[in-house]
Amino acid sequence: MNHPVRSIRWMKYLLFIPLLMSGSFSVEASPVQKVEVSVCVTEGDLAPSVAKRIQASIEAIGSRILTGKEDSLFLSSSERYNRVLADIVNRVVVGYVVAGIDVDYGPSTSISVTLQPIGQIVQSVDTDIRFGNLSPEAESMVRQDLTGVKERMSMLLTGLPVDSIGWAESVSQSAGKEYMTAVLPEFQASFDVEPGEHTKVHIYLLPQGDIIRSGILSFRNTTVPRIFLYRAADRTEQQLQNLEGLPVAFVNRHQKEIENNLQKSLLQDSFIRKYEIGIQTQLLVGKTTELKVDALTDHWYIRTEAWLDVGRDGDRTTALEGILGHYVGQNDLIFGEARLYPGPMDWNLYAGWLHRFGREYQLGYKYDLVDNSSHVTAVKQFGDRWAVRYERDFRKKENEYGLSYRIHNYMTLEYVYNEEDGKWLRLIANL
């Protein structure tokens, strides 16, 4: 921070005054060791940061002239030195004139200065904040952290002489940046002040650190067809994309608030409200910010899929599947499953039971009512995207294995190996 002193080179001559006078006095004296300054104004109040700046400037002047000299030199001609100090303060504190000065000379010298503003006075301060390329929604979130900045700048500058703004601008920058760092540490702020009776302050914000580049929504667990949730998911994902351009650290600091707002957005969907679907969310903040969603019913489980097998022989390479289940307890599901093969127009109908061991494991049994065969199934999840599947057909005495990867909410790719039919890729549409 630069001091509001234009130049004090011209003051060097003052240093010679006490030296010339030093031989004229023989009274016992002590050297001035410290200079302390207090400042007040005849009209209004000084903002603490402005008062501190003026005090520091006058202390620098006083220390330059007084420190190290015998206090007796000044005590003998106190009025003369007071006038000299007042003249210097008038020259360096632009926009004010010294209305009174009182100096108590001694080893610890205290200087009390009363300043009177001159010229035009700042009557009002209009603060304008520029948010760069942030979306209106992101801008609104940042504004919530800046509710006090306009009042802060007004308190800082209102009442100052317009002529003082030239040096007070650096004060506003320093005090303003200190405040902005406290309330909005994820942004760098720069200030531009247009002085006048109605002063304008422009604040420009620049995001710091890692920036959010994209926002996505993914379903972690659902007990209803995802196609029924498409409208709600699409609307909420657009809200996630509004976070793009914000610093990762800012969103992390507001993570809980943002997550709750996104959850409320999902719960406002008419389908979710009508069928009382429970929604749980988890916001993972990063350059790619992801909202993980669980959409679960208390009693029913509904799932629909479409398959396309690539690299498999035979006519059962496409299938439509629907599952309707009812929970018995928290982890047990009784279900019916229908599978249609459009090519040969063939069916499989199953009735079965499934038990879940937490989120990662599930074990089940189902009976094919068409082929009169028993099947045992097992699934192991690895995170939210990978899974391993095993199925045993006891009538055919065949084992089938699958390794799947969920590409996004509505598409899964599975590598399948069957002991009888060989291996192929299965593209699954999660409807």
N, C-alpha and C positions, 0 to 999 in steps of 0.2 A: 504494500500500500504506500503510495507516494504522499509526503506531507504537503499541505497546502501552502508552502513557503515558496514564493516566486524565486527569490535569491537573497541570500544573507551575506554574500561576499562584501557588500557595501558596509556591513556592520562591523568589519574587522577593526575599523578605526576606534570603535568603542573599547576594544581591549586595551588600548594604550592609555585610556583615561585613568583607570585605577593605577596603572604602572607609573604614570607621571605624578600622581598624587601620593604615591606610597611613601615618599620621603618627607612629606609635609606633616606627618602625624606620628606621634610617639606613644599614643595610648595603647594599652594592651588590647590585642585583637586576636580573633580566631578565624581560620579560613572557612569559607562557605563550602560545605560538603554535599549538601542536597538541596534541591529546589522542588517544592510542591506547589501545585496550581489548582485553584478552584475557579469555576466560571459560572456566571449566571447572566440572564438577559433581562432587559427592562420590560419586554413585551412577550407574553406567552412563555412557552417552555422549550428547552432544547431536547431533542431526542438523545437518549443516553449515548448512542454511537457517535452522534455529531459532537456532543459535549466532550466525549473522550478524545475525539480527534483534535478539537481546538485546544484542550488541555495539553495534549501531547506536543502540539506545535509550540505553545507558549513555554512549556517546560524545556523544550529543546533550545529556545531562544535564551531563557533564563540561565540554563546550565552553561551555555556557551559564554555568556557574559560574566556570570557571577562565580561559578564553581572554581575553587582554588584561590580566590582573592580574599584578602582580609576583610571581614565584615565591617571593620571600623571605617574603611574607605567609603563604603556606601552609607553608613549611618550618619557620617558627617555631612553628606550632601544628598539625603534621601529624596528630597523633592525633585532635585535635578535628575537623579537616576530614575525616579518614577516616571517623569516626563519622557525620558529617553525610551524606557520600556514601553510606555503607552504608544509612543510614535511608531516603534517597531511593530507592535501588535496591530496597529491600524493599517500598516502596510502589508502584512502577511495574512490577516484574517479578512479576506475579501467579503464585502457585503455587510460588515459591521464596523462600528466606530466605538472606541473605548469611552464609555460614559463615566467610569470610575475605576481607579486602581489603587490598591492598598498592598504595600509590601512590608513584611516583618522580617528585617534582615537579621541574620544570625547563622550559626553553623548549619542549622536546618531552616532555610529561608522559605517562607510561605508567601505566595502571590495570589491575591484575590482580585479578579477582573470582572467588571460589569460591562456587558456589551449591549449596544443599542443597534438594532437592525436599521439599515438605510435603503432607500429605493423601494422598488416593488417587492411585495411579499407574496410567496406562494399561497394561494387561496384554496386550491384543490389539486388533487392528484388523481389522474386517470391511468390505471394500470391495465395493460393489454398483454395477454399471454398467448404466445404462438406455439402450437403443438406439433408443427411439422406435418408429416404425412400420416398421423394417427387417424384411425377411423373415428367417427363421431362417438361410438360406444366406448372406445378406448380413451378418447379425450375426456368423456364424462367421468370415467374412473379416476383419471389423473386429477381432474378438477376437484374431486372430493378431498384430496390431500392438500389442496391449495386454497381452501376456503378462507384462510386468514392472511394470504399474501397481499391482497389489495389493501386491507386495513393496515397491515404492517408498513407498506410503502407510504401510505397516507400519513401515518403517525411520524414516519421518518422525515418527510420532506415538507409537510404543511407547516407554515409559519416561518420557514427559512427565507432570507432575502433571495430574490431571483438571481442577483449577482453572485451569490455564493454557490449556486448549483454547479458551476464549473468544477469546483473542488469537492463539493458535497456529492457529486455524482460518484466519485470513487468511494465515498463513504457508503452511499446507497448500494453500490455494487458489493462492497465488502459485507455490510450488514445483511443485504438481500441474499447473497450467496450463502452466508452462514445459516440463515433461516431456511433457504431452499435445501441445503444439505441435510438439515435436521428433519424436514418434513418430506422430502422427495430425494433421497440419496441416490436413486437409480438414474437420475437425469443430471446433466450438466446445464447450468443456467447462465446465460449472458444477458446483460442489461444495456439498454439504450435510453437515455434520458433527454427529453426535449424540454428545456427550462422555459418558464413563463409563469404568469399569475395562475394559469391553469396548466400545470406541468403534466406531461405525458411520459409514462414509463413503459417501455416495450421489453418484455421478457421472452427470450427465445430458449426453448428446451431442446436438448439433444440427448437421446437415449445413450446409456453407457453399458458396456459389458455385452453379454450374449443377448441376442434379440430373438423373439419368437417368430419363426418363419411360417409355420402352418399349425392348424388346429384340427383334430379329427375326433370323431366319436366312435367307439367300438363297444359292441355288446359282449359282455363276459359270460353271463348266464341269462337265458330267457326260457320261459315256460309257455310263451305264446308265439305264433309265427311272426318273424321279424318284419314281414311285409306289412303287417298291421301297425307296426311301430315306425314305419318309414317316414311319415309326415312329421312326427314329433322329433325323430332323430335328425332329419334334414334341417328343420328349423333350429334345433339346438346346435348342430354343427356349424351353421352360419354364425351363430353367436360366438362359437369358439374361434372362427376365422377372424372375427372382429378384434381378437387379441393380438393379431399379427402386427409386428412393429413395436410392441411393448418390450421393455427389458424383462428377461427371465426373472431377475431378482425382484422386480416390482410385482409380477404376478405371483411369485412365491410368497411375498409378504402379504398379499391379499388372497391367498389360495383358498382359504375356508369360505370367505365371502363370495368369491366367484363361483366356487363349487356349489354352494347353496343356491345361488341365483340360477345356475344351469339346471339344477335338480327341480327347482320350482317351475322352470320353463317346460320341462318334460311332463310334470304333473298337471300342467294346464291343458294338455292335449285331451280332446273329447273322448277318444277311445280309451285312453288310460284312466280317465275319471269314471267313465261309464262302467268299466269292468273292474274297477278298484285294483288295478295292477300296482303292486309295490315296486317303487323305484329306489335303488340305492346307487350312489355315484362315488367315483374316486377320480380326482383330478391329478394327473401326473404332469408336472410342469417341466418344460425343456424347450429346446429350439423347435422340436415337434411336440406340441402339447396335446395330450390325449385325455379324453374323458371316458373312463370305463364305466359301463352301465350294467346293472343287474335289473331285469324286468321280470318279476316273479309274481305268480298268483299263489294264494294260500292252499288251494286244493287241486287245481287242474294243471295238466301238462299237455300242451298242443305243439306239434312240430310237423312241418311239411318240407320235403326236399325233392329235388329233381337231380337225376344222375345222367352222366354221359361217360361211358367207358371208352378209352382210346387204347388200341393195341390188344383188344380181347376178341377172341373168336366166338361165333355163335350169334344168336338173334336177341339175346337179352343184354344188349349194350346200353340201352336207355331204360330208365325207370322213374316212376313217380311214387313217392312214399308219404304216407301220413300216419301220425301216431297220436292217439288220444289216451291220456292216462289220468289217474286219480291218486293223489298222495294218501297213503295210510300211515299216519305218523309223519315225522319230519323227514325221514330218509328212505322210506319204502314207497315204491310206485307200482300200482297195478295198471296195466296198459293193454290196449289193442292196437295192432299195427296192420296196415293194408299197403301192399306193394303192387303196382300195376306196371307191366311191361308192354308198352304200346305196340312194339314190333310184332310179336306173336299174339298180342292181346291175351296175355296170360296173367294170372294172379297168384299172390301168396298172401294168406291171412294168418296172423299170429295173435296169440294171447299170451301174456307173460307177466313177469315180476322183475323188478329192478331194485337193488339196494345201493345207496351211495355211501361211500366212506369219505366224508368230508367233500372237498372240491375236486380232489385229484383222482380218486378211484371209484369205479362202479362195477358191480357184478350183477349179472342177470340171467334169467332163464325164460325162454319163450318156446311155444309149441306151434308148429305150422299145421293149421287145420286143413290145408289143401293137400300137402305131401305127407301128412301124418308123421312128422319128424320133430325130434327134440333138439334144441340149440342152447348152448351155453355161451354167453358173451362176457367180455371183460374189456374195460377201457382204462387207460392211465393217461392223465393229462400232464403236460409239461408246460407250465405257464398258461398263457391265454391263447396261444396259437398252435402249439404242437400237441399231438396225441398219438398214442399207440393203441390199436384195436386188435382183439382176438375173438374168433368165433369158431365153435366146434359144432358140426352137423353130425349127430350120432347115427342117423340112418345111413347116410352116405359115407360115414367115417372119414370126413374131410375136415381139415383145419384151414382156416383163412386168417391172414394177418394183414393189417393195414397201418401205414404211417401217414398221418395227415398233417397238413399245414393250412391254417386259416389265412387266406390272402387278405380278406376284409370282411365286413359284416355279412355280406351276402354271397361269398364265394369261398369254397374250400377245395384244395387239391390233395388227393390221396393216392399213395402208391400201394397197390394191392398185390398180395401173393397168395394164390390158392394152390394147394397141393395137387389138385386135379387139373385145373384150367391154366395154370401158369401165372404170369404176372402181367399187370397193365396199370395204366393211369386212369384215375376216376376224377372227373370234374363234378363237384357237388354244388348246386345252387341252394343256399339256405333261404328258403322262402318264408 
